[in-house]
Amino acid sequence: MPDWGPDASAQRVFDKLFTPAGVTGWRDVVEIAGGGRFGGRVLQASPASRCWAFEPSEAARDAAAARLPEAVAAGRLLPRLLDAARPDAMLATLIEAGQARQVDAVFGIDSMQQAGLPTLVTHWLNAALVLRPGGRLLMTLADPTTIAGFQKILRDIRRTHRFQGRPGEKFAWTSAEIVRAVLGRLGFVVELLEPWSNHEGRPPRDLYLSAILVQPDRAEAFRAALRPSAAPEPALSSAEWWDRHAPRAMAARPDGPPAHAVLDRLLRPAAVETWRHAIEIGLGDGRYTAEVLRANPAVKLTVFDVSDRIMQAAAARMAEAVASGRLGFLPIDPLHPDGILAAFEREHLAREIDAVFSIDALVHVDLQYLVAYWLNAALLLRPGGWLVFSVADATTEQGFARLLAELAQGYANPGQVSDRLEYLSFGLIRPLLERFGFEVTFAGHGAAADLGGRDLHVVAQLVRPEAAEALRGHLSTGLAAPRFGGPEEEDRDSLAPAPTTPDAQEPLAEDSLELDLDLARALGQAFWRQVRLHGLPGLAAAGQLGGHSGSQMGVQPGRDGWAENRRDYQRIGQLVLRDLAEMGITLHKSATRPPGTPAAPGAVPPDGA
């Protein structure tokens, strides 16, 4: 049963969103994945009201009922189940109850931050079909352009990179621009949409939304998008999915922008003829790889992709460029988010790269992974180097149409890699690129004759390399990142120490177990402190070495991630010890020093003692 958090925080939100919306006059409302937290407050504020509580799992539904048993017994709280195979579950339930176009409000507070755009739009479309004219939609959504939002998406890079397209606990970020564009097409008028914090004195992370349904007929035109989809797909990593679909990915796409148009509109303004070293992320069908090689006979191009099959097919297709040393292929490292950076640093080519580009390939990649690629690029490019890419844009007519066409698929398979699109907007991208040190020199959708109207094409130039350097710690820890969740992951609950040498097979003696765990814990704690210090400049000056940081840095105090207790410190330390052992380095814990003996400089006591 999840923690609802401080009561004062909920009251601030209620006063911010619900009171101005006329909550005291509501009769029938819908809460989405809220566990009755705000539904219960609505029932108190309006004695005549009734709340339909739609939850994503049976456990969550039962927990909501257990929290408010008196309201359930009185028939005022009606817990119901959302069905991943039925995007129209909310609509069907309320139609059956005779409540279509009778609902006063639909709300999802502190529960939508991890909902991708297909899930959000599914809820918004259901709301537009059940609300009465003038009914309210209230939500909180994650915004990466806010102070705390930007810090959150950076902190999550190392933790989420290992998911590689598999579902996981990561935020699904959106922007005010996307919210306004999509809700407007569904018949809403946005009354309130602003960054705000439910904790007084803390920097904002989320967008707080209040919208009014004014044109119900608009939503009726899109009702068919809620038709049930096929069964949920198996969860695959990005590499597994694209390996499986390599033939289709490498096939020429008639709906893609012509390569010559991309060259003229995006790559020539980025001085493609002058490039010496360039990087492409994501091959697609290889048309832009070949176009760059034709446009610049002197360029050396390295292509990164998640799929070995796609890279092998491209290498065979462009064998001459490979044989001449002009074209090379490297896999995207599934464990280390700084893999692209590390590959070039080993060759002493950091700050020697002229361009990083990806056309018509990153449209399937969500923002959490994109920011890692952009930060890698900002650390590799020379000053004045170019970043050129395209992403799917939900604010265009074509993007919105594709979003609705894939709505049921995205709702049934949240957070999973597939050929469906991930949607961004210029208002979301530009602030992030500027924080990485880029200046956008071109952004547009083009005309149907060249770039097409669905995707957003961006050309940016690195003008402040020092901005990226200050954020380097969010990519690289200096040692291998913890391998939690990877395909070769060992038992997470095992605290047995790693062998002291790569060849060791015998378990360590029982009397050494406690000492080795102490060593692993002390090393893991020191390692994690350095990660935080490196990733959050100014932390040391603020005197904050634990799990808290100053609000001036945009980081919420309290627990931060998974390395906040002794078991996690031990796991980190064991992984470091194992990596060192593979390099032939063995660490031993020194004997306990006598009382009164000063500690060695820089020594780190276990558990922060």
Buried (B, 14 or more C-beta within 10 A) or exposed (E): EEEBEEEEBBEBBBEBBBEEBEBEEBBBBBBBBBBBBBBBBBBEBBEEBBBBBBBBEEEBBBBBBEBBEEBBEEEBBBBBBBBBEBBBBBBBBBBEBEBBBBBBBBBBBBBBBBBBBBBBBBBBBBBBBBBBEEBBBBBBBBBBBBBBBBBBBBBBBBBBBBBBBBEBEBBBBBBBBBBBBBBBBBBBEBEBBEBBBBBEEBBBBBBBBBBBBEBBEBBEEBBEBBEBBEEBBEBBBBBBBBBEBBEEBBEEEEEBBBBEBBBEBBBEBBBBEEBEBBBBBBBBBBBBBBBBBEBBEEBBBBBBBBBBBBBEBBBEBBEEBBEEEBBBBBBBBBBBBBBBBBBBBEEEBBBBBBBBBBBBBBBBBBBBBBBBBBBBBBBBBBEEBBBBBBBBBBBBEBBBBBBBEBBBBBBBBBBBBBEBBBBBBBBBBBBBBBBBBBEBBBBBBBEEEBBBBBBBBBBBBBBBBEBBEBBBBBBBBEBBBBBBBBEEEBEEEEBEBBBBEEEEEEEBEEEBBEBBBBBBBBBBBBBBBBBBBBBBBEBEEEEBEEBBBBBEBBBBBEEBBBBEEBBBBBBBBBBBBBBBBEEEEEBEBEEEEEEEEEEEEEEBEBEEE
